């Protein structure tokens, strides 16, 4: 085992094989000799265990009966020019007894004249050449071929001696001796074939050739303008079509796209608010409201639309076309009236047939087509429509059919008539509108106001309050609606102090008092009252009777008096001869009654007579008693009341007015002297002031009077306090109270010096008194203190 024996018969050996031999070509055949002891033949078949250089281009096949052949595998193909020229193949074999053999078969590659070969892309694929249309004739491709038999395979094929040719011959291409393919014309994609198939053949000097096909595609470029394919340029549509309504299908073609769907883009170049176009399909549609009756279509119903088609969304070729769309008018507007509500006035008693309103002047139909803008007036109806009529359906003239008298009971209260009229299209679909008409019947002032009474008489007490109503007058007017009547006093009612003391309500006729009535001055007022309805007037007489009322109080003179009396004055004496005299403008002189209301302590004083006369005297009714302490007052302030109710019964006094006058008396009681008291001669100062002032200096007497009253009041109060103090501190018998003793004849009366200050006053002297020194009577003013001798 393991011994090497000559088993490979015919090896080693040298053989040849032609290059480019196909797979399975027999290169060399040999046999295997086995030992007679090897009953089962070969254990390891002949195998190429190594080659120098390495290759897989050969393998061993069994041919039967221990005969074997070395054949080509075809992978790789043997190539004399590119591969080693000789291969040493080591063949190993082993029989079943373990004997082996290893020998070398030398295979020499022989050269063969091969066909030219294409190099580059043509060697591995079919080359496609693209040529843009419009390109000038030029070289479009360079064929690269080589001869495998020479070293030129490794050099540029332009140095070879190959011959190039192409088929078919009548094509606009040619191939040069160097293998360059040229175009011979300017191609137009739209006219020429879009592709060419060229068979390029290369032939070597020995006449061997190779052929490859070259595809030439003519590339379409965008060199043609698209064009519209529609012939219609004018379209008609009615107005007021809804958006989206198709107006036209715009179509176009692009010569560049004859063999494929066109990629065209449509647009509207003119500024158009009415239409839009689908940029892909070219469908022209309504985009906005188309109103034939509005400007500018009312004047020109033709719409020019400029269409564009582009073969590229940007920067391509374009074409333009103008189409005209005529908009037809339809009856789509009702007749309109401006205003649609009318207010008219018609005088009552207006005669039948009087023209009131021409509706056609206010109504119109804006439809352009005359067949669509005709209308009529129909259907006059409403409250009071029987008083009115339309002259004709076409004219629209509204007239009166009969007169209207507002005072007629059949029309009483009706001032406004509400009418409706329908204005309607004559053409279908007969659109219509309603007109509202309000006719106010204007009243005519036909009647004069009439007072309810021919005259009026009112009885008014003279003490009625100012502003009180004393009566009412009333007037009416037969006009309908009733006229507003105003009242006024046109005459009468004046007095000496007032131009008019009466006022009448302009709207109600109430007569009121503006000033005080005085029966003693005027007992009757006659007024002329006028009633007016703004156009016509009427008058009536109003008599106002002033009723007497006891509104005057008794006035007595003097109303203030001051005097002194001795304590020993006899009862029944008319004190100092004092008397008062009273007057009353509205009472009988016998109606007076006198009584002392205040200051008559112990009832020492009384009046006689106490009633039934306008004159009465002051009488001492009872003696003074100071010794027993019954009397303590030395000064009496008497308040005398004088009433005018003496003649009234007890019942009448409860229902009638009673007026009261007042008189104030100041009485000083002089005690009897018991001792002589030496006194310093004194004097009495009587001051009489008279103020001279102009009317414009009204404040001068007012200030003087007020100051005097205040001073007198203060002095009086201080004197009262002094007298009270003296009376309580000193016995009455021994005091003289600052006056000369009455019963002292043995003493000479001291001379009194009288100083009189004269002031000129326009003074009313309402009191009188006796001077205790001289015994003379003097008058004085109770307010200012001014005095004068009587």
C-alpha positions in Angstrom: 0.0 0.0 0.0 1.1 3.5 -0.8 3.5 2.3 -3.4 3.7 4.3 -6.5 3.1 2.3 -9.6 2.7 3.2 -13.2 -1.1 3.3 -13.4 -1.6 6.3 -15.7 -0.9 5.0 -19.2 0.0 7.6 -21.7 1.2 10.1 -19.1 3.1 12.3 -18.7 2.2 13.9 -22.0 1.9 17.2 -23.7 -1.2 18.2 -25.7 -2.8 21.4 -27.2 -6.2 23.0 -27.2 -7.5 25.9 -29.3 -8.5 29.0 -27.4 -12.1 29.8 -26.9 -12.9 26.1 -26.9 -16.3 25.4 -25.7 -17.1 23.4 -22.6 -16.7 19.6 -23.0 -14.1 19.8 -25.7 -11.7 16.7 -25.3 -8.1 17.8 -24.7 -6.4 14.5 -24.1 -7.4 10.8 -23.5 -5.5 8.4 -21.2 -6.0 5.0 -19.6 -5.6 3.6 -16.1 -3.8 0.3 -15.6 -4.8 -1.6 -12.4 -3.2 -4.6 -10.7 -4.6 -8.1 -11.5 -5.1 -8.3 -7.7 -7.3 -5.3 -7.8 -10.6 -7.0 -8.4 -12.6 -3.9 -7.9 -10.7 -1.6 -10.2 -9.9 2.1 -9.3 -10.5 3.3 -5.8 -9.8 7.0 -6.5 -10.7 8.1 -10.0 -8.2 10.1 -11.9 -8.4 13.6 -10.5 -6.7 16.9 -11.3 -5.3 17.7 -7.9 -3.4 20.7 -9.0 -2.5 22.9 -11.9 0.2 25.3 -12.7 -1.0 28.0 -13.0 -4.2 27.4 -11.1 -7.3 27.0 -13.2 -10.6 25.4 -13.2 -10.8 25.4 -17.0 -10.3 21.6 -17.2 -11.8 18.5 -15.7 -11.6 14.7 -16.2 -14.5 12.6 -17.6 -14.7 8.8 -17.6 -15.2 7.3 -21.0 -15.6 3.7 -19.7 -13.2 0.7 -19.5 -10.7 2.7 -17.5 -10.4 5.2 -20.3 -10.5 8.8 -19.3 -10.5 12.2 -21.1 -9.4 15.7 -20.0 -12.1 18.2 -21.3 -12.6 21.9 -21.1 -15.1 23.3 -18.5 -15.7 26.6 -20.3 -15.2 28.4 -17.1 -13.2 30.3 -17.6 -13.1 30.3 -21.4 -9.6 29.8 -22.5 -8.2 32.9 -24.1 -4.8 32.9 -25.7 -4.4 36.6 -25.5 -5.3 37.0 -21.9 -4.4 33.7 -20.2 -1.3 31.6 -19.7 -0.3 29.8 -22.8 0.4 26.5 -21.0 -1.1 24.7 -18.0 0.5 21.7 -16.1 -2.2 19.6 -14.8 -1.3 17.0 -12.0 -3.4 13.9 -12.3 -3.7 11.5 -9.4 -5.2 8.0 -9.4 -5.4 5.1 -6.8 -6.5 1.5 -7.3 -8.2 -0.7 -4.8 -4.9 -2.3 -3.7 -3.6 1.0 -2.6 -1.3 1.7 -5.5 -1.2 5.3 -6.7 0.1 7.2 -9.6 0.7 10.9 -10.1 1.6 12.3 -13.5 1.5 15.6 -15.4 -0.4 16.5 -18.5 0.8 19.7 -20.1 -1.9 21.5 -22.0 -0.7 24.2 -24.4 -3.2 26.9 -25.6 -3.1 27.5 -29.3 -4.1 30.8 -30.9 -7.2 31.2 -33.0 -8.3 34.2 -35.3 -11.3 35.6 -33.3 -14.0 38.0 -34.2 -13.6 41.6 -33.2 -15.1 42.4 -29.9 -16.9 45.5 -28.7 -15.7 47.2 -25.6 -17.4 49.5 -23.1 -21.2 49.5 -22.8 -21.7 47.8 -26.1 -19.8 44.8 -24.9 -22.2 44.2 -22.0 -25.6 45.7 -23.1 -27.6 47.2 -25.8 -26.7 50.8 -25.9 -29.6 53.4 -26.1 -28.6 56.8 -27.5 -30.9 59.8 -26.8 -31.0 62.6 -29.3 -32.9 65.8 -28.5 -35.1 67.0 -31.3 -33.9 70.2 -32.9 -30.3 69.3 -32.3 -27.9 70.1 -35.2 -26.2 67.1 -36.9 -23.2 66.0 -34.7 -21.5 62.9 -33.4 -23.8 61.1 -31.1 -21.7 58.1 -30.1 -18.3 56.5 -30.3 -18.1 52.7 -30.9 -15.2 51.0 -29.2 -14.0 47.6 -30.7 -10.9 45.6 -30.6 -9.2 42.5 -32.2 -8.6 39.8 -29.5 -5.7 38.5 -31.7 -3.4 41.4 -31.3 -2.1 43.7 -28.6 -4.4 46.4 -30.0 -6.9 45.0 -27.5 -5.1 47.0 -24.9 -4.9 50.2 -27.0 -7.4 52.6 -28.4 -9.6 51.1 -31.0 -9.1 54.2 -33.2 -5.7 52.8 -34.2 -7.1 49.5 -35.5 -7.9 48.8 -39.1 -11.5 47.7 -38.5 -14.3 48.5 -40.9 -17.5 49.8 -39.5 -20.9 49.7 -41.1 -24.5 50.2 -40.1 -27.9 48.9 -41.3 -30.4 49.8 -42.4 -28.8 52.2 -44.7 -31.6 54.7 -45.4 -31.4 56.3 -42.0 -30.3 59.7 -41.0 -27.2 58.4 -39.4 -23.7 57.3 -40.5 -20.7 55.6 -38.9 -17.2 56.8 -39.6 -14.1 54.6 -40.2 -13.1 55.3 -36.6 -16.5 54.0 -35.3 -18.1 57.4 -34.6 -21.8 57.5 -35.1 -23.1 60.8 -36.5 -26.7 62.2 -36.9 -27.2 63.7 -40.4 -30.3 65.9 -39.9 -32.2 68.1 -37.4 -34.9 65.9 -36.0 -38.5 67.0 -35.4 -40.2 64.9 -32.9 -43.6 65.8 -34.2 -42.7 64.8 -37.8 -39.9 62.2 -37.7 -39.9 58.7 -36.2 -39.4 58.8 -32.4 -36.8 56.0 -32.4 -34.3 54.2 -34.7 -32.6 50.7 -34.4 -29.1 50.7 -35.9 -27.1 47.4 -36.4 -23.4 48.4 -36.0 -21.0 45.9 -37.6 -17.2 45.9 -37.0 -15.0 43.8 -39.4 -11.4 42.9 -39.0 -8.9 42.6 -41.9 -9.5 38.8 -42.0 -13.2 39.4 -42.7 -14.4 38.4 -39.3 -17.0 40.7 -37.9 -19.2 41.3 -34.9 -22.6 43.2 -34.9 -24.3 45.0 -32.1 -27.6 46.9 -32.1 -27.8 50.5 -31.0 -31.1 52.1 -30.1 -31.5 55.8 -30.9 -34.4 57.5 -29.2 -35.5 61.0 -30.4 -36.3 63.0 -27.3 -39.2 65.3 -27.5 -38.5 68.8 -26.2 -41.1 71.5 -25.5 -40.7 73.4 -28.7 -44.3 73.7 -29.8 -47.1 75.9 -28.7 -50.3 74.4 -27.5 -53.4 75.4 -29.5 -57.1 75.5 -28.7 -59.2 72.9 -30.5 -62.6 74.6 -30.0 -64.0 76.6 -32.8 -66.9 78.3 -31.0 -66.1 81.7 -29.8 -69.5 83.1 -28.6 -71.6 81.6 -25.8 -75.0 82.6 -24.4 -76.1 82.0 -20.8 -79.0 83.4 -18.8 -78.3 85.6 -15.8 -78.4 84.5 -12.2 -76.9 81.1 -12.9 -75.7 79.4 -9.7 -72.0 79.1 -9.1 -70.5 75.9 -10.7 -72.8 76.0 -13.7 -70.8 74.8 -16.8 -70.5 77.4 -19.5 -68.2 75.7 -21.9 -65.6 72.8 -22.1 -62.4 74.5 -23.3 -60.0 72.0 -25.1 -56.5 72.4 -26.4 -53.7 70.3 -27.7 -49.9 70.4 -27.5 -48.0 69.0 -30.6 -45.3 68.0 -28.2 -47.7 65.5 -26.5 -49.3 63.8 -29.4 -48.3 60.3 -28.3 -49.1 60.9 -24.6 -51.9 62.6 -22.6 -51.4 66.4 -22.7 -50.3 68.1 -19.6 -51.8 71.4 -20.3 -52.8 74.1 -17.8 -55.8 76.5 -18.4 -56.3 79.9 -16.9 -58.3 83.1 -17.4 -56.0 86.1 -17.9 -58.6 88.8 -18.0 -59.7 90.1 -14.6 -63.0 88.4 -14.4 -65.3 88.0 -11.4 -68.0 86.0 -13.1 -66.2 82.9 -14.4 -63.5 80.4 -13.4 -61.8 77.6 -15.3 -60.5 74.3 -14.1 -56.8 74.5 -14.7 -56.6 70.8 -15.5 -59.7 70.0 -17.5 -60.5 73.4 -19.0 -64.1 73.4 -17.8 -65.4 77.0 -17.8 -67.8 77.6 -14.9 -69.8 80.4 -13.3 -67.9 81.7 -10.3 -70.0 84.6 -9.1 -73.4 86.2 -9.4 -74.1 87.5 -12.8 -76.8 90.2 -12.6 -77.8 91.4 -16.0 -79.8 94.2 -14.4 -76.9 95.8 -12.6 -74.0 97.8 -14.0 -71.9 97.2 -16.0 -73.9 94.4 -17.6 -77.0 96.6 -17.7 -75.2 98.7 -20.3 -73.2 96.0 -22.0 -74.3 92.4 -21.6 -71.2 90.9 -23.4 -68.4 89.6 -21.3 -65.1 89.1 -22.9 -63.0 86.3 -21.4 -59.3 85.8 -22.4 -58.3 82.2 -22.0 -54.7 81.0 -21.7 -53.3 77.5 -22.1 -49.8 76.6 -21.0 -47.8 73.4 -21.5 -45.9 74.0 -18.3 -47.0 75.5 -15.0 -44.2 78.0 -15.2 -42.1 79.2 -18.1 -43.7 77.1 -20.8 -45.3 77.9 -24.2 -48.7 79.6 -24.1 -51.5 80.3 -26.4 -54.3 82.8 -26.0 -57.9 82.9 -27.1 -60.7 85.3 -26.5 -64.3 84.2 -26.2 -67.4 86.3 -25.7 -70.2 85.3 -23.3 -73.5 87.0 -23.8 -75.7 87.3 -20.7 -79.4 87.1 -21.4 -81.9 88.8 -19.2 -84.5 86.8 -17.3 -87.5 88.0 -15.4 -86.0 87.8 -11.9 -87.0 91.1 -10.3 -90.3 92.1 -9.0 -91.5 95.6 -9.6 -90.3 97.8 -6.7 -91.8 101.1 -5.4 -89.8 103.7 -3.6 -91.3 104.4 -1.2 -93.5 101.4 -0.8 -95.6 103.1 1.8 -97.4 106.3 1.0 -99.1 108.8 3.3 -101.4 111.3 1.7 -103.9 113.9 3.0 -107.2 114.7 1.5 -109.6 117.4 2.8 -113.0 116.2 3.9 -115.8 117.0 1.4 -113.3 116.6 -1.5 -115.2 116.0 -4.6 -115.4 112.6 -6.4 -112.8 112.1 -9.1 -110.1 114.2 -7.3 -106.7 112.9 -8.2 -104.6 111.8 -5.1 -101.6 109.8 -6.2 -99.8 108.5 -9.3 -98.2 105.2 -8.3 -96.4 104.7 -11.6 -94.1 107.7 -10.8 -92.7 105.8 -7.9 -92.5 102.2 -9.2 -90.1 100.5 -11.6 -88.9 97.1 -12.7 -85.1 96.9 -13.1 -85.2 94.0 -15.5 -83.4 95.1 -18.7 -85.5 93.3 -21.3 -88.7 95.3 -22.0 -90.6 92.1 -22.0 -89.6 91.5 -18.4 -90.1 94.9 -16.9 -93.8 95.6 -17.6 -96.1 95.7 -14.6 -99.7 96.6 -13.6 -101.6 97.8 -10.6 -104.4 95.6 -9.2 -106.1 94.5 -6.1 -107.0 97.8 -4.4 -108.3 96.8 -1.0 -108.4 97.7 2.6 -110.5 99.7 5.0 -112.4 102.4 3.2 -111.3 101.2 -0.2 -114.8 101.8 -1.6 -114.1 105.6 -1.3 -111.1 105.3 -3.7 -110.3 103.6 -7.1 -107.5 103.1 -9.6 -108.2 104.7 -13.0 -106.7 101.7 -14.8 -104.4 98.8 -14.1 -101.7 100.4 -16.2 -101.8 104.0 -15.0 -101.7 103.5 -11.3 -103.6 106.7 -10.7 -105.5 106.7 -7.4 -108.6 109.0 -7.3 -111.6 109.6 -5.0 -114.8 107.9 -5.8 -117.0 109.9 -3.4 -116.6 112.7 -1.0 -116.0 112.1 2.7 -117.7 114.1 5.4 -116.2 113.5 8.8 -119.3 114.9 10.6 -121.4 112.3 8.9 -122.4 109.6 11.4 -121.4 107.0 8.9 -117.8 108.3 8.9 -117.6 109.5 12.4 -114.3 108.6 14.0 -112.6 107.5 10.8 -109.7 109.7 10.0 -107.2 107.4 8.3 -108.0 104.9 5.5 -105.5 102.0 5.1 -105.3 100.8 1.5 -103.2 98.1 -0.3 -102.4 97.9 -4.0 -100.5 95.0 -5.7 -98.0 95.9 -8.3 -97.3 92.8 -10.4 -95.1 91.7 -13.3 -97.0 91.0 -16.5 -94.4 88.4 -17.6 -94.1 85.1 -15.8 -93.5 84.1 -13.1 -95.5 87.3 -12.2 -93.5 88.6 -9.3 -95.3 91.1 -7.2 -95.1 93.5 -4.3 -97.5 95.2 -2.0 -97.9 99.0 -1.8 -99.4 100.4 1.4 -101.3 103.7 1.2 -102.5 105.6 4.2 -104.9 108.4 3.4 -105.6 110.8 6.2 -108.8 112.8 5.8 -107.9 116.3 6.9 -110.8 117.9 8.7 -112.1 121.3 7.6 -113.0 123.8 10.2 -116.7 124.3 9.3 -118.3 125.2 12.6 -118.0 128.0 15.1 -117.5 127.2 18.8 -120.8 127.4 20.8 -121.0 128.1 24.5 -123.2 125.8 26.5 -124.9 128.9 28.0 -125.7 132.3 26.5 -124.2 133.9 29.6 -122.8 132.9 32.9 -123.3 134.3 36.4 -121.1 133.4 39.4 -121.7 134.6 43.0 -118.5 134.9 44.9 -117.9 136.0 48.5 -115.5 138.9 48.8 -113.2 137.0 51.1 -112.5 134.1 48.7 -108.8 133.1 48.6 -106.7 134.3 45.7 -106.2 131.4 43.2 -109.7 129.9 44.0 -111.9 128.8 41.1 -115.2 130.6 41.0 -116.8 128.7 38.0 -116.3 127.2 34.6 -117.5 128.0 31.1 -117.7 125.4 28.4 -117.9 125.6 24.6 -118.1 122.9 22.0 -117.4 122.6 18.3 -119.4 120.3 16.0 -116.4 119.7 13.8 -115.0 116.2 13.8 -112.6 115.5 15.2 -113.5 117.9 17.9 -111.4 121.0 17.7 -109.2 122.0 20.6 -110.9 125.0 22.1 -109.0 127.6 24.0 -110.5 130.2 26.3 -109.4 133.7 27.1 -110.8 136.8 28.8 -110.9 139.6 26.2 -112.7 142.3 28.3 -113.7 143.2 31.8 -112.5 142.2 35.2 -110.3 145.1 36.0 -110.2 147.3 39.1 -108.6 150.5 40.1 -105.5 148.7 41.4 -105.4 145.7 39.0 -105.8 145.5 35.3 -107.4 142.1 35.6 -108.1 140.2 38.7 -109.5 137.2 36.9 -107.8 134.3 35.0 -109.3 131.6 32.9 -107.7 128.2 32.1 -107.0 128.2 28.4 -107.9 124.5 28.0 -110.5 123.9 30.8 -112.4 127.2 31.0 -112.0 127.4 34.8 -112.3 131.0 36.0 -110.0 131.8 38.9 -109.3 134.8 41.2 -105.9 136.6 40.8 -106.5 139.4 43.3 -108.6 140.2 46.4 -112.2 141.1 45.9 -113.7 144.0 47.8 -117.4 144.4 48.1 -117.0 147.8 49.5 -115.2 148.9 46.3 -116.8 146.9 43.5 -119.9 144.7 43.8 -120.0 143.3 40.3 -117.6 142.4 37.5 -118.7 141.7 33.9 -116.2 139.7 31.9 -116.2 138.9 28.1 -114.9 135.4 27.6 -113.8 134.2 24.1 -113.7 130.5 22.9 -111.4 129.9 19.9 -110.8 126.8 17.7 -107.7 128.5 16.3 -109.7 129.8 13.3 -113.2 130.7 14.5 -114.2 132.4 17.7 -117.3 132.9 19.9 -117.8 135.1 23.0 -120.0 135.0 26.1 -120.7 137.2 29.0 -119.6 136.2 32.5 -121.0 138.2 35.5 -119.2 137.9 38.8 -121.4 139.1 41.7 -119.2 139.9 44.8 -121.1 138.9 48.0 -120.6 141.1 51.0 -118.8 139.4 54.0 -117.9 141.0 57.3 -114.2 141.2 56.5 -113.6 144.7 57.9 -112.6 145.2 61.5 -113.7 148.2 63.6 -111.2 151.1 63.5 -111.2 153.3 66.5 -109.6 156.7 67.3 -107.5 157.0 69.3 -106.2 153.5 69.4 -103.7 154.4 72.1 -104.0 156.8 75.1 -101.9 157.5 78.2 -103.0 159.6 81.1 -102.8 160.0 84.9 -105.6 160.1 87.5 -105.6 160.8 91.1 -106.2 157.9 93.5 -109.2 159.8 94.9 -111.1 160.1 91.6 -114.8 159.6 92.2 -116.6 156.5 90.8 -118.6 157.2 87.7 -116.3 159.9 86.5 -115.5 160.0 82.8 -111.8 159.6 83.2 -110.1 162.7 81.8 -113.1 163.1 79.5 -111.7 160.2 77.4 -113.9 158.8 74.7 -113.3 156.6 71.6 -115.0 156.8 68.3 -115.1 153.7 66.0 -115.9 153.1 62.3 -116.5 149.9 60.3 -116.9 149.8 56.5 -119.1 146.8 56.4 -121.0 147.0 59.8 -123.7 149.1 61.2 -122.5 151.8 63.8 -124.9 150.3 66.3 -123.2 146.9 66.0 -120.2 147.8 68.2 -119.6 146.2 71.6 -116.8 147.3 74.0 -115.1 145.2 76.6 -111.8 145.4 78.4 -109.9 142.1 77.8 -106.7 142.6 79.7 -105.2 144.8 82.5 -108.5 145.8 84.3 -107.4 144.5 87.7 -110.3 144.6 90.2 -112.5 145.9 87.4 -111.9 149.6 88.2 -112.7 150.7 84.6 -115.6 150.3 82.2 -117.0 151.8 79.0 -120.3 153.5 78.7 -122.2 152.6 76.7 -120.8 149.1 76.4 -122.7 148.3 73.2 -125.0 149.8 70.5 -123.0 152.9 69.6 -119.9 153.8 67.7 -118.9 156.1 70.5 -118.1 155.3 74.1 -116.5 156.9 77.2 -114.1 155.4 79.8 -115.7 155.5 83.3 -114.2 154.7 86.7 -116.3 151.9 87.9 -115.0 151.4 91.4 -112.7 153.2 93.8 -109.1 152.3 94.5 -108.2 150.7 97.8 -104.5 150.7 98.5 -104.8 151.1 102.2 -106.2 147.7 102.8 -103.9 146.1 100.3 -106.8 145.3 97.9 -105.1 147.3 95.1 -101.4 147.1 94.5 -101.0 148.3 90.9 -100.4 152.0 90.3 -100.1 151.6 86.6 -102.9 149.9 84.5 -102.4 148.7 80.9 -105.9 148.3 79.5 -106.5 146.3 76.2 -109.9 147.3 74.9 -111.6 145.1 72.3 -114.3 146.5 70.0 -116.4 143.9 68.1 -119.0 144.3 65.4 -121.2 141.5 66.6 -123.7 143.5 68.7 -126.6 143.0 66.3 -126.0 139.3 65.7 -128.0 136.7 67.4 -126.3 133.8 69.3 -126.9 131.6 66.3 -125.6 134.1 63.7 -122.5 134.6 65.7 -121.6 130.9 65.1 -122.0 131.2 61.3 -121.0 134.8 60.5 -117.6 136.4 60.6 -116.8 138.7 63.5 -114.1 141.3 63.4 -112.4 142.9 66.3 -110.7 146.3 66.8 -108.3 147.1 69.6 -107.4 150.1 71.7 -104.6 150.3 74.3 -104.9 152.6 77.3 -102.1 153.4 79.8 -103.4 154.7 83.1 -101.2 155.9 86.0 -102.8 156.3 89.4 -101.4 159.3 91.4 -101.5 158.8 95.2 -102.7 161.7 97.5 -99.7 163.6 99.0 -99.5 163.7 102.9 -96.2 165.6 103.4 -94.4 168.3 101.6 -91.3 167.0 100.0 -88.7 169.4 99.0 -87.8 168.8 95.5 -85.3 170.1 93.1 -87.1 171.9 90.4 -87.5 169.5 87.5 -88.6 169.7 84.0 -90.4 167.6 81.5 -88.8 167.1 78.1 -91.2 166.7 75.2 -89.4 165.7 72.0 -91.0 166.0 68.7 -89.1 164.7 65.7 -90.0 165.3 62.1 -88.0 163.5 59.5 -87.5 165.1 56.1 -86.5 162.4 53.6 -86.9 161.7 49.9 -88.9 158.8 48.6 -85.8 157.2 47.4 -84.4 157.0 51.0 -87.0 154.7 52.2 -84.8 153.1 54.8 -84.3 156.3 56.8 -87.8 156.3 58.5 -87.7 152.6 58.8 -84.4 152.6 60.7 -85.6 155.6 62.9 -88.9 154.0 63.7 -87.4 150.7 64.6 -84.8 152.2 66.8 -87.3 154.4 68.6 -89.6 151.4 69.3 -86.7 149.5 70.7 -85.6 152.4 72.9 -89.2 153.1 74.1 -89.7 149.5 75.0 -86.5 149.4 77.0 -87.3 152.6 78.9 -90.8 151.4 79.6 -89.6 148.1 81.0 -86.9 149.9 83.2 -89.6 152.3 84.4 -92.0 149.5 85.3 -89.2 147.7 87.2 -88.4 151.0 89.1 -92.0 151.7 90.0 -92.5 148.2 91.3 -89.4 148.5 93.4 -90.5 151.8 94.9 -94.0 150.6 95.6 -92.7 147.6 97.5 -90.0 149.6 99.5 -91.8 152.9 100.3 -95.2 153.7 101.9 -97.6 155.2 99.3 -98.6 158.2 101.5 -95.2 159.7 101.6 -94.2 159.5 98.0 -94.7 161.9 95.1 -93.3 159.7 92.3 -91.3 162.5 90.9 -94.3 164.8 90.2 -95.1 168.1 92.0 -97.4 167.7 94.9 -101.0 168.4 94.0 -102.2 169.8 97.4 -99.3 172.1 98.4 -100.5 175.6 97.9 -98.1 176.9 100.4 -95.3 176.0 98.1 -94.6 177.8 94.9 -94.6 175.6 92.0 -91.2 175.1 90.6 -90.9 176.4 87.1 -90.6 173.7 84.6 -88.3 174.2 81.6 -89.6 172.5 78.5 -87.1 171.7 75.8 -88.7 170.8 72.5 -86.6 169.2 69.8 -88.5 169.5 66.5 -88.1 166.8 63.8 -90.4 167.0 60.9 -92.2 163.6 60.3 -95.1 162.6 58.2 -96.6 161.0 61.4 -100.1 159.7 62.3 -100.9 160.6 65.9 -103.0 157.7 67.2 -103.0 158.6 71.0 -103.6 161.6 73.2 -102.8 162.5 76.9 -102.8 165.4 79.4 -99.6 166.9 80.5 -99.6 166.7 84.3 -97.7 169.9 84.7 -99.5 172.3 82.4 -102.7 170.4 82.1 -102.7 170.8 78.3 -103.7 167.9 76.0 -101.2 166.6 73.5 -101.3 163.9 70.8 -98.6 161.2 70.3 -97.7 158.4 68.0 -97.6 155.1 69.8 -94.9 153.6 67.6 -92.4 156.5 67.2 -93.2 158.5 70.4 -93.7 161.7 68.4 -96.0 164.3 70.2 -97.8 167.5 69.4 -99.9 169.9 71.4 -103.6 169.9 70.6 
